[in-house]
């Protein structure tokens, strides 16, 4: 008789030995713990779906689907800000999922704050208060001498001097 995934996981925990690589040990321990959280033979899809509904309720989200076929099924949700998105039970429960639009907006806010702070610390100002990704898009900046230029955030923060014109004068 073949042992179930749960039995194999329990055996793995019992026989687990630390190695010389702490990073690999931690990854293995996390994977074992993840496998134990939701052994497939112990929780059926109705229980998973109920767990998902509870997760949504805790976050003030709406689940727009009536059921799910299996843990990897994409299910439609609406977050408390009104954004609609699809994700699976596995992604949300095991990875403490978040609304992709809300996550993007939080990252966007952090990047703009960092650019504003950088400009202020160097006596300049950001001319357009809009989001730019680190590699694409330009920050439009004016230095204290009045020089204006556009440059991607990633190259701006790596340069040794703030204004490309003041450094040559």
C-alpha positions in Angstrom: 0.0 0.0 0.0 1.4 3.4 -1.0 1.6 5.9 1.9 -0.5 9.1 1.5 1.0 12.5 1.0 0.1 13.3 4.6 1.9 10.1 5.9 5.0 10.9 3.8 5.0 14.5 5.2 4.8 13.2 8.7 7.6 10.8 8.1 9.7 13.7 6.5 9.2 15.8 9.7 10.3 12.9 11.9 13.4 12.1 9.8 14.4 15.7 9.0 18.1 16.5 9.6 19.7 19.9 9.6 22.4 20.4 7.0 25.3 22.9 6.7 23.0 25.2 4.5 20.7 27.2 6.8 18.8 28.7 3.8 18.0 25.3 2.3 17.0 24.0 5.8 14.6 26.9 6.2 13.1 26.4 2.8 12.6 22.7 3.5 11.0 23.4 6.9 8.6 25.9 5.4 7.7 23.4 2.6 7.0 20.7 5.2 4.9 23.1 7.2 3.0 24.2 4.1 2.2 20.5 3.2 0.9 19.9 6.8 -1.4 22.9 6.7 -3.7 21.4 4.1 -3.2 17.7 3.5 -5.3 17.0 0.5 -6.8 13.8 1.9 -8.0 15.5 5.0 -9.8 18.6 3.6 -12.4 18.4 0.8 -13.2 21.2 -1.6 -16.3 22.3 0.4 -14.1 22.8 3.5 -11.5 24.6 1.4 -14.2 26.9 -0.1 -15.6 27.7 3.4 -12.0 28.5 4.6 -11.7 30.8 1.6 -15.0 32.5 2.4 -13.8 33.1 6.0 -10.5 34.5 4.6 -12.5 36.9 2.4 -14.7 37.9 5.3 -11.7 38.7 7.5 -10.4 41.0 4.7 -13.9 42.5 4.0 -13.7 41.1 0.4 -16.5 39.5 -1.6 -16.1 36.1 -3.2 -17.9 36.4 -6.6 -17.8 32.6 -7.3 -20.2 30.1 -5.9 -17.8 27.2 -5.6 -14.5 25.8 -6.6 -13.5 22.6 -8.4 -10.0 22.2 -6.8 -7.4 24.2 -4.9 -5.8 25.6 -8.0 -9.0 26.8 -9.6 -9.2 30.5 -10.3 -11.9 32.2 -8.4 -13.1 35.8 -8.8 -12.9 38.2 -5.9 -13.7 41.8 -5.2 -11.6 43.6 -2.5 -12.9 46.2 -0.1 -11.7 48.9 -2.5 -13.9 47.5 -5.3 -11.1 46.0 -7.4 -12.0 42.7 -9.1 -9.4 40.0 -9.6 -9.0 36.2 -10.0 -6.8 34.0 -7.8 -6.7 30.5 -6.5 -7.3 29.1 -3.0 -3.7 27.9 -2.9 -2.3 31.4 -3.7 -4.5 33.2 -1.3 -4.4 30.9 1.7 -0.8 29.7 1.6 0.8 32.9 0.4 -1.4 35.3 2.4 -2.7 36.7 -0.9 -3.6 40.3 -1.6 -5.5 42.2 -4.2 -3.0 42.8 -7.1 -4.4 46.4 -7.7 -4.1 47.4 -4.0 -0.6 45.9 -3.9 0.4 47.9 -7.0 -1.0 51.1 -5.5 0.9 50.6 -2.2 4.2 50.0 -4.1 3.5 53.1 -6.3 3.0 55.3 -3.2 6.3 54.1 -1.7 8.2 54.8 -4.9 6.8 58.3 -5.3 7.6 59.0 -1.6 11.2 57.9 -2.2 11.6 60.0 -5.3 10.1 63.1 -3.5 12.4 62.6 -0.5 15.4 62.2 -2.8 14.6 65.4 -4.7 14.0 67.4 -1.5 17.2 66.1 0.1 19.1 67.4 -2.9 17.4 70.8 -3.1 15.3 69.9 -6.1 11.7 69.2 -6.8 9.7 66.5 -8.7 7.7 68.3 -11.4 5.1 65.6 -12.0 3.7 63.7 -9.1 2.9 60.5 -11.0 4.1 56.9 -10.7 7.1 55.7 -12.7 8.5 52.3 -12.6 12.1 51.8 -11.5 13.3 50.9 -15.0 10.8 52.5 -17.3 9.4 56.0 -17.5 11.0 59.2 -16.4 11.0 61.4 -13.4 10.6 65.0 -14.3 12.9 67.0 -12.0 14.1 70.6 -11.5 17.3 71.4 -9.4 17.7 74.4 -7.2 19.5 76.2 -10.1 16.4 75.8 -12.3 17.7 73.1 -14.6 15.0 70.7 -15.7 15.5 67.2 -17.0 13.8 63.8 -17.3 15.4 60.6 -16.2 14.4 57.1 -15.0 14.4 56.7 -11.2 16.9 53.8 -11.3 19.6 55.9 -13.1 18.9 59.0 -11.0 19.4 57.3 -7.7 22.7 55.7 -9.0 24.3 58.9 -10.2 26.9 60.5 -7.9 25.5 64.0 -8.4 21.9 65.1 -8.4 21.7 67.5 -11.5 23.5 66.4 -14.7 23.9 70.1 -15.7 25.3 71.4 -12.4 28.0 68.8 -12.3 29.5 70.1 -15.5 29.3 73.8 -14.6 
